[in-house]
Amino acid sequence: MKKIGIIIIVVATIFGFWMTQKYSPKMISSKDESTAELSEQTYWTCPMHPQIHQDHAGECPICHMKLVQVKVDPQDSDPTASEKKGSVQINSEQMTLLGVQRAEVEKMTLKMKIPISGRFISSTSVAFQIYESDLKYVKRGLVFKGVSHFSPDNEISGIITVVDSIVDPTSRTIRVVGSIKNGFSKIPSETSFRGDIIVELKDRISIPESSVLHTGAGDFVYIFVKDNELIPRKVSLGIKTEGFYDVLAGVQPGEIMSSGPNFLIDSESKIRAISMPTTDEMGGPEKSSVPSCPKGQHWDIPMSMCMPGKG
């Protein structure tokens, strides 16, 4: 019985050693893979050209500045966190220092001016041309104001009475006739006239001009999602009035956004190597239209060529 017990112990020892040798490489390999995954969370980029991504230290291929090391938050690779990609943390003191203010998206009546020039066809009527792109805003009854070269110190105002329906194929303009209601009398026919048509757009979603950041990828605003956190949001803009934009899509009344030097906020976001998300008008990811590059390179927009590193 003693011999049988010893044999069992020896066999068990040999079997255990064999199992260790068989599965240890896999465990080490798994550990190495984890280390590799961890190393992928760190890359080098240029403070001036954040589109440069490399897996090693060196110089920027564009400006030759020394690359800086960046550690990526693991949650950035989480698809559910895509909305917050590009977020910026900013406190009250930093907002004051940067000159950034809060502005609310609201519905309001926007007043736009359409520049016009023409001539008097009588002492009480003036004819002028408007571009076909402005036709959707112009209708009978709108007020216009301006001056005549015959008497430039006297303002003339009136209302539109006729809007033609035929576009001049050469100038792409449409003839409009206005009736003078107030102003200098006895103006000779064919005297020149210049002024503006005043158009009121009611109940339009509006944002201050200073809230919009114009980029090569589109127009963006920075929305406050918390007291001290902002995220970039792509917007579709309509007409621009005095100090405001008519917004067609992207924001809703009541949302709070930054107003002021947004380029400083955007610079902070890029320096921290957090790319601005590119979305379509429906809020989904926008498909890239840049050319493809060889493995290990990316398409550099400013240089319009393939450059080393990840884009």
Sequence and secondary structure as in RCSB ss.txt:
>XXXX:A:sequence
MKKIGIIIIVVATIFGFWMTQKYSPKMISSKDESTAELSEQTYWTCPMHPQIHQDHAGECPICHMKLVQVKVDPQ
DSDPTASEKKGSVQINSEQMTLLGVQRAEVEKMTLKMKIPISGRFISSTSVAFQIYESDLKYVKRGLVFKGVSHF
SPDNEISGIITVVDSIVDPTSRTIRVVGSIKNGFSKIPSETSFRGDIIVELKDRISIPESSVLHTGAGDFVYIFV
KDNELIPRKVSLGIKTEGFYDVLAGVQPGEIMSSGPNFLIDSESKIRAISMPTTDEMGGPEKSSVPSCPKGQHWD
IPMSMCMPGKG
>XXXX:A:secstr
 HHHHHHHHHHHHHHHHHHHHHHHHHHHHHHHHHHHHHHTTEEEE SS TT BBSS  B TTT  B EEEE  GG
GG GGGGGGTT EE  HHHHHHHT EEEE EEEEEEEEEEEEEEESSSSEEEEEEEGGGGGG  TT EEEEEETT
EEEEEEEEEEEEE S   TTT EEEEEEEEEES S   TT EEEEEEEEEEEEEEEEEGGG EEETTEEEEEEEE
ETTEEEEEEEEEEEE SSEEEEEES  TT EEEES HHHHHHHHHHTT     B TTSSB    S    TTEEEE
TTTTEEEESB 
